[in-house]
Amino acid sequence: MNKAGNLLIGFLAGAVAGVATGILVAPHKGSETRKIIKNKVKDVSDEVTQKISEQMDNIERKLKGMKKDMQKAAEAVKNDVKEGAEKVKTKANEAVADAKSAVDDVKATASDVKTSASNFKTSTKY
């Protein structure tokens, strides 16, 4: 259990013990003691309600902070993925351009070989 839970349990236990002790040693008559108990129970109830409300506010504040942190982390991951995708796209485009250039070189070499072969064939006829 966390510190707040332990604190709340300790607080409640102390309040119950105090009320019980007060009843046992009460110098007042029954109706007055009941009125005192009623007021004490209301006070304790109000304090517990206030403590719970404070804890809920703390939890809500922490959750909002965590949400903000998660949104920042998600945005960073999104940007990293986008950047990586752009790099891959650039490399792929470069590879395609290199392949086209190589094909053009092969075509040019083939054409040169064909021309040379044709010239050789023509020159060897005479």
FIKOLZA-1660 file (N, C-alpha, C; in steps of 0.1 Angstrom, whole numbers, plus 5000, padded with zeros to 4 digits):
% residues 126
   i   px   py   pz ch aa at
   1 5009 4988 5000  A  M  N
   1 5000 5000 5000  A  M CA
   1 5009 5012 5000  A  M  C
   2 5005 5023 4994  A  N  N
   2 5013 5035 4993  A  N CA
   2 5012 5044 5006  A  N  C
   3 5020 5054 5007  A  K  N
   3 5021 5063 5018  A  K CA
   3 5007 5069 5022  A  K  C
   4 5000 5074 5011  A  A  N
   4 4987 5080 5013  A  A CA
   4 4977 5071 5019  A  A  C
   5 4977 5058 5014  A  G  N
   5 4968 5048 5020  A  G CA
   5 4971 5045 5034  A  G  C
   6 4984 5044 5037  A  N  N
   6 4987 5041 5051  A  N CA
   6 4984 5052 5060  A  N  C
   7 4986 5065 5055  A  L  N
   7 4983 5076 5063  A  L CA
   7 4968 5077 5066  A  L  C
   8 4960 5074 5056  A  L  N
   8 4946 5075 5057  A  L CA
   8 4941 5064 5067  A  L  C
   9 4946 5052 5066  A  I  N
   9 4942 5041 5076  A  I CA
   9 4946 5045 5090  A  I  C
  10 4958 5051 5091  A  G  N
  10 4963 5055 5105  A  G CA
  10 4954 5066 5110  A  G  C
  11 4950 5075 5102  A  F  N
  11 4942 5086 5106  A  F CA
  11 4928 5081 5111  A  F  C
  12 4922 5072 5103  A  L  N
  12 4909 5067 5106  A  L CA
  12 4910 5059 5119  A  L  C
  13 4920 5051 5120  A  A  N
  13 4922 5043 5133  A  A CA
  13 4923 5052 5145  A  A  C
  14 4931 5062 5144  A  G  N
  14 4933 5072 5155  A  G CA
  14 4920 5079 5158  A  G  C
  15 4912 5082 5148  A  A  N
  15 4899 5089 5150  A  A CA
  15 4890 5079 5158  A  A  C
  16 4889 5067 5153  A  V  N
  16 4880 5057 5160  A  V CA
  16 4884 5055 5174  A  V  C
  17 4897 5053 5176  A  A  N
  17 4902 5051 5190  A  A CA
  17 4899 5063 5199  A  A  C
  18 4900 5075 5193  A  G  N
  18 4897 5087 5201  A  G CA
  18 4883 5088 5205  A  G  C
  19 4874 5085 5195  A  V  N
  19 4860 5086 5198  A  V CA
  19 4856 5075 5208  A  V  C
  20 4862 5063 5207  A  A  N
  20 4858 5052 5216  A  A CA
  20 4863 5056 5230  A  A  C
  21 4875 5062 5231  A  T  N
  21 4880 5066 5245  A  T CA
  21 4871 5077 5250  A  T  C
  22 4867 5086 5242  A  G  N
  22 4859 5097 5247  A  G CA
  22 4845 5092 5252  A  G  C
  23 4840 5082 5245  A  I  N
  23 4827 5076 5250  A  I CA
  23 4829 5070 5264  A  I  C
  24 4839 5062 5265  A  L  N
  24 4841 5054 5277  A  L CA
  24 4844 5063 5289  A  L  C
  25 4850 5074 5287  A  V  N
  25 4853 5083 5299  A  V CA
  25 4845 5096 5299  A  V  C
  26 4834 5096 5292  A  A  N
  26 4826 5108 5290  A  A CA
  26 4820 5112 5303  A  A  C
  27 4821 5125 5307  A  P  N
  27 4815 5130 5319  A  P CA
  27 4801 5136 5316  A  P  C
  28 4796 5133 5305  A  H  N
  28 4783 5139 5301  A  H CA
  28 4772 5129 5301  A  H  C
  29 4760 5134 5301  A  K  N
  29 4749 5125 5301  A  K CA
  29 4747 5119 5287  A  K  C
  30 4739 5109 5285  A  G  N
  30 4738 5101 5272  A  G CA
  30 4734 5110 5260  A  G  C
  31 4724 5119 5261  A  S  N
  31 4720 5127 5250  A  S CA
  31 4731 5136 5245  A  S  C
  32 4738 5142 5255  A  E  N
  32 4749 5151 5252  A  E CA
  32 4761 5143 5246  A  E  C
  33 4763 5132 5251  A  T  N
  33 4774 5123 5246  A  T CA
  33 4771 5120 5231  A  T  C
  34 4758 5116 5228  A  R  N
  34 4755 5112 5215  A  R CA
  34 4757 5125 5205  A  R  C
  35 4753 5136 5210  A  K  N
  35 4755 5148 5202  A  K CA
  35 4770 5151 5199  A  K  C
  36 4778 5149 5210  A  I  N
  36 4792 5151 5208  A  I CA
  36 4798 5140 5198  A  I  C
  37 4793 5128 5199  A  I  N
  37 4797 5117 5190  A  I CA
  37 4793 5121 5176  A  I  C
  38 4781 5125 5174  A  K  N
  38 4776 5129 5161  A  K CA
  38 4785 5140 5155  A  K  C
  39 4788 5150 5163  A  N  N
  39 4796 5161 5158  A  N CA
  39 4810 5156 5154  A  N  C
  40 4816 5147 5163  A  K  N
  40 4829 5141 5160  A  K CA
  40 4829 5133 5147  A  K  C
  41 4819 5125 5146  A  V  N
  41 4818 5117 5134  A  V CA
  41 4817 5126 5121  A  V  C
  42 4809 5136 5122  A  K  N
  42 4808 5146 5111  A  K CA
  42 4822 5152 5108  A  K  C
  43 4829 5156 5119  A  D  N
  43 4842 5162 5117  A  D CA
  43 4852 5152 5110  A  D  C
  44 4852 5140 5115  A  V  N
  44 4861 5130 5109  A  V CA
  44 4857 5127 5095  A  V  C
  45 4844 5126 5092  A  S  N
  45 4839 5124 5079  A  S CA
  45 4843 5135 5070  A  S  C
  46 4842 5147 5074  A  D  N
  46 4846 5159 5066  A  D CA
  46 4861 5158 5063  A  D  C
  47 4869 5155 5073  A  E  N
  47 4884 5154 5072  A  E CA
  47 4887 5143 5062  A  E  C
  48 4881 5131 5063  A  V  N
  48 4883 5120 5054  A  V CA
  48 4879 5124 5040  A  V  C
  49 4868 5131 5038  A  T  N
  49 4864 5135 5025  A  T CA
  49 4874 5145 5019  A  T  C
  50 4879 5154 5027  A  Q  N
  50 4889 5164 5023  A  Q CA
  50 4902 5156 5019  A  Q  C
  51 4906 5147 5027  A  K  N
  51 4919 5139 5023  A  K CA
  51 4917 5132 5010  A  K  C
  52 4905 5125 5009  A  I  N
  52 4903 5118 4997  A  I CA
  52 4903 5127 4985  A  I  C
  53 4896 5139 4986  A  S  N
  53 4896 5148 4975  A  S CA
  53 4910 5153 4972  A  S  C
  54 4918 5156 4982  A  E  N
  54 4932 5160 4979  A  E CA
  54 4940 5149 4972  A  E  C
  55 4938 5136 4976  A  Q  N
  55 4945 5125 4969  A  Q CA
  55 4940 5124 4955  A  Q  C
  56 4927 5125 4953  A  M  N
  56 4921 5124 4939  A  M CA
  56 4927 5136 4930  A  M  C
  57 4928 5148 4936  A  D  N
  57 4935 5159 4928  A  D CA
  57 4949 5155 4925  A  D  C
  58 4956 5150 4935  A  N  N
  58 4970 5146 4932  A  N CA
  58 4971 5135 4921  A  N  C
  59 4963 5126 4922  A  I  N
  59 4962 5115 4912  A  I CA
  59 4959 5121 4898  A  I  C
  60 4949 5129 4898  A  E  N
  60 4945 5135 4885  A  E CA
  60 4957 5144 4879  A  E  C
  61 4964 5151 4887  A  R  N
  61 4975 5159 4883  A  R CA
  61 4986 5150 4877  A  R  C
  62 4989 5139 4884  A  K  N
  62 4999 5130 4880  A  K CA
  62 4995 5124 4867  A  K  C
  63 4983 5120 4865  A  L  N
  63 4978 5113 4853  A  L CA
  63 4979 5123 4841  A  L  C
  64 4976 5136 4844  A  K  N
  64 4977 5146 4833  A  K CA
  64 4991 5147 4829  A  K  C
  65 5000 5147 4838  A  G  N
  65 5015 5148 4835  A  G CA
  65 5019 5136 4827  A  G  C
  66 5014 5124 4831  A  M  N
  66 5018 5112 4824  A  M CA
  66 5013 5113 4810  A  M  C
  67 5001 5117 4809  A  K  N
  67 4994 5118 4795  A  K CA
  67 5003 5127 4786  A  K  C
  68 5007 5139 4792  A  K  N
  68 5015 5148 4784  A  K CA
  68 5028 5142 4780  A  K  C
  69 5034 5135 4789  A  D  N
  69 5047 5128 4786  A  D CA
  69 5045 5117 4776  A  D  C
  70 5034 5110 4776  A  M  N
  70 5032 5099 4766  A  M CA
  70 5029 5106 4753  A  M  C
  71 5022 5117 4752  A  Q  N
  71 5020 5124 4740  A  Q CA
  71 5033 5129 4733  A  Q  C
  72 5042 5134 4742  A  K  N
  72 5054 5139 4737  A  K CA
  72 5063 5127 4731  A  K  C
  73 5063 5116 4739  A  A  N
  73 5070 5104 4734  A  A CA
  73 5064 5099 4721  A  A  C
  74 5051 5098 4720  A  A  N
  74 5045 5093 4708  A  A CA
  74 5048 5103 4696  A  A  C
  75 5048 5115 4698  A  E  N
  75 5052 5125 4688  A  E CA
  75 5066 5123 4683  A  E  C
  76 5075 5121 4693  A  A  N
  76 5089 5119 4690  A  A CA
  76 5091 5106 4682  A  A  C
  77 5084 5095 4685  A  V  N
  77 5084 5083 4678  A  V CA
  77 5079 5085 4664  A  V  C
  78 5068 5092 4663  A  K  N
  78 5062 5095 4650  A  K CA
  78 5072 5102 4641  A  K  C
  79 5078 5112 4647  A  N  N
  79 5088 5120 4639  A  N CA
  79 5100 5111 4635  A  N  C
  80 5105 5103 4644  A  D  N
  80 5116 5094 4640  A  D CA
  80 5112 5084 4629  A  D  C
  81 5100 5079 4630  A  V  N
  81 5095 5070 4619  A  V CA
  81 5094 5077 4606  A  V  C
  82 5089 5089 4606  A  K  N
  82 5087 5097 4594  A  K CA
  82 5101 5100 4588  A  K  C
  83 5110 5104 4597  A  E  N
  83 5124 5107 4592  A  E CA
  83 5130 5095 4586  A  E  C
  84 5129 5083 4593  A  G  N
  84 5134 5071 4588  A  G CA
  84 5128 5067 4574  A  G  C
  85 5115 5069 4573  A  A  N
  85 5108 5066 4560  A  A CA
  85 5113 5075 4549  A  A  C
  86 5116 5087 4552  A  E  N
  86 5121 5097 4542  A  E CA
  86 5135 5092 4538  A  E  C
  87 5143 5088 4547  A  K  N
  87 5157 5083 4544  A  K CA
  87 5156 5071 4535  A  K  C
  88 5147 5062 4538  A  V  N
  88 5146 5050 4530  A  V CA
  88 5141 5053 4516  A  V  C
  89 5131 5062 4515  A  K  N
  89 5126 5067 4502  A  K CA
  89 5137 5073 4494  A  K  C
  90 5145 5081 4500  A  T  N
  90 5157 5088 4493  A  T CA
  90 5167 5077 4488  A  T  C
  91 5170 5068 4497  A  K  N
  91 5179 5057 4493  A  K CA
  91 5174 5049 4481  A  K  C
  92 5161 5046 4482  A  A  N
  92 5154 5038 4471  A  A CA
  92 5155 5046 4458  A  A  C
  93 5152 5059 4459  A  N  N
  93 5152 5067 4446  A  N CA
  93 5166 5067 4441  A  N  C
  94 5176 5068 4450  A  E  N
  94 5190 5068 4445  A  E CA
  94 5194 5055 4438  A  E  C
  95 5189 5044 4444  A  A  N
  95 5192 5031 4439  A  A CA
  95 5185 5029 4425  A  A  C
  96 5173 5034 4424  A  V  N
  96 5166 5034 4411  A  V CA
  96 5173 5042 4400  A  V  C
  97 5178 5054 4404  A  A  N
  97 5185 5062 4395  A  A CA
  97 5198 5055 4391  A  A  C
  98 5205 5049 4400  A  D  N
  98 5218 5042 4397  A  D CA
  98 5215 5030 4388  A  D  C
  99 5204 5023 4390  A  A  N
  99 5200 5012 4382  A  A CA
  99 5197 5016 4367  A  A  C
 100 5190 5028 4366  A  K  N
 100 5187 5033 4353  A  K CA
 100 5200 5037 4346  A  K  C
 101 5209 5043 4353  A  S  N
 101 5221 5047 4347  A  S CA
 101 5229 5035 4343  A  S  C
 102 5229 5025 4351  A  A  N
 102 5237 5013 4347  A  A CA
 102 5230 5006 4334  A  A  C
 103 5217 5006 4334  A  V  N
 103 5210 5001 4322  A  V CA
 103 5214 5009 4309  A  V  C
 104 5214 5023 4311  A  D  N
 104 5218 5031 4300  A  D CA
 104 5232 5029 4295  A  D  C
 105 5241 5026 4305  A  D  N
 105 5255 5023 4302  A  D CA
 105 5256 5010 4294  A  D  C
 106 5249 5000 4299  A  V  N
 106 5249 4987 4292  A  V CA
 106 5243 4988 4278  A  V  C
 107 5233 4996 4276  A  K  N
 107 5227 4998 4263  A  K CA
 107 5237 5005 4254  A  K  C
 108 5244 5015 4259  A  A  N
 108 5254 5023 4251  A  A CA
 108 5266 5013 4248  A  A  C
 109 5270 5005 4257  A  T  N
 109 5281 4996 4254  A  T CA
 109 5277 4986 4244  A  T  C
 110 5264 4981 4245  A  A  N
 110 5259 4971 4235  A  A CA
 110 5258 4977 4222  A  A  C
 111 5254 4990 4221  A  S  N
 111 5254 4997 4208  A  S CA
 111 5267 4998 4202  A  S  C
 112 5277 5002 4211  A  D  N
 112 5291 5003 4206  A  D CA
 112 5296 4990 4201  A  D  C
 113 5293 4979 4208  A  V  N
 113 5298 4966 4204  A  V CA
 113 5292 4962 4191  A  V  C
 114 5279 4965 4189  A  K  N
 114 5272 4962 4177  A  K CA
 114 5278 4970 4165  A  K  C
 115 5280 4983 4168  A  T  N
 115 5286 4991 4158  A  T CA
 115 5300 4986 4154  A  T  C
 116 5308 4983 4164  A  S  N
 116 5322 4978 4162  A  S CA
 116 5321 4964 4154  A  S  C
 117 5312 4956 4158  A  A  N
 117 5311 4943 4151  A  A CA
 117 5306 4945 4137  A  A  C
 118 5297 4954 4134  A  S  N
 118 5293 4957 4121  A  S CA
 118 5304 4963 4113  A  S  C
 119 5312 4972 4119  A  N  N
 119 5323 4978 4112  A  N CA
 119 5334 4967 4109  A  N  C
 120 5336 4958 4118  A  F  N
 120 5346 4948 4116  A  F CA
 120 5342 4939 4105  A  F  C
 121 5329 4935 4105  A  K  N
 121 5323 4926 4095  A  K CA
 121 5325 4933 4081  A  K  C
 122 5322 4946 4080  A  T  N
 122 5323 4953 4068  A  T CA
 122 5337 4954 4063  A  T  C
 123 5346 4956 4072  A  S  N
 123 5360 4958 4068  A  S CA
 123 5367 4945 4065  A  S  C
 124 5362 4934 4069  A  T  N
 124 5368 4921 4066  A  T CA
 124 5363 4915 4053  A  T  C
 125 5353 4921 4047  A  K  N
 125 5347 4916 4035  A  K CA
 125 5357 4919 4023  A  K  C
 126 5364 4929 4023  A  Y  N
 126 5372 4934 4012  A  Y CA
 126 5385 4928 4012  A  Y  C
% end
